[in-house]
Amino acid sequence: MRKNARGPRQVAAGAEARAVNERRVTVSSLQLPNVNLPADLRSVPFVRLTGRWLESVGFTIGGKVRVRVEGRRLVLTPLVASEGAPCR
């Protein structure tokens, strides 16, 4: 077991392994600048992912990403140079 970065709480080895494969983030809102929209339509859902862990799984700065929707799930896949054609 190791100490959790947030405090003295102990983290089991299994939980540490899961942490590499799973992240929990909060869906925030982003205000669109278009003043021609009503106020209730200017706010859209926004998800931000940051961290060195993205590099460790193939997401590089400036790299392209394919976003696929599977039901209620988003699947993000880093594109390699041969797949670097414009995404649709």
C-alpha positions, -999 to +999 in steps of 0.1 A: +000+000+000+011+036-006-001+069+007-027+087-014-015+120-028-045+138-012-036+128+023-027+100+047-055+076+035-040+042+025-046+030-011-047-008-018-025-021-045-056-032-066-070+003-063-037+018-075-037-005-106-073+006-114-064+043-111-041+039-142-070+026-163-098+048-150-102+085-143-132+104-130-138+139-142-166+165-139-186+177-168-185+215-166-201+241-187-187+264-214-203+297-223-204+302-261-197+338-270-225+340-297-248+368-285-274+358-310-283+328-290-306+329-260-288+326-227-300+291-220-285+279-253-251+295-248-241+271-221-228+237-234-213+207-217-175+207-215-150+179-205-113+186-200-087+160-197-052+169-186-021+152-172+011+133-181-009+101-180-024+111-214+012+109-230+017+075-214-012+061-233-004+077-267-020+112-266+007+136-276+007+174-276-006+185-310-017+150-319-050+142-336-077+123-317-107+103-330-138+106-309-164+079-313-198+077-296-209+043-285-242+046-268-235+067-236-198+062-239-171+083-256-141+064-270-110+086-276-083+071-298-050+088-306-044+088-344-010+078-357+007+096-386-008+072-412-043+079-398-036+117-397-062+125-424-087+151-414-112+137-388-149+137-395 
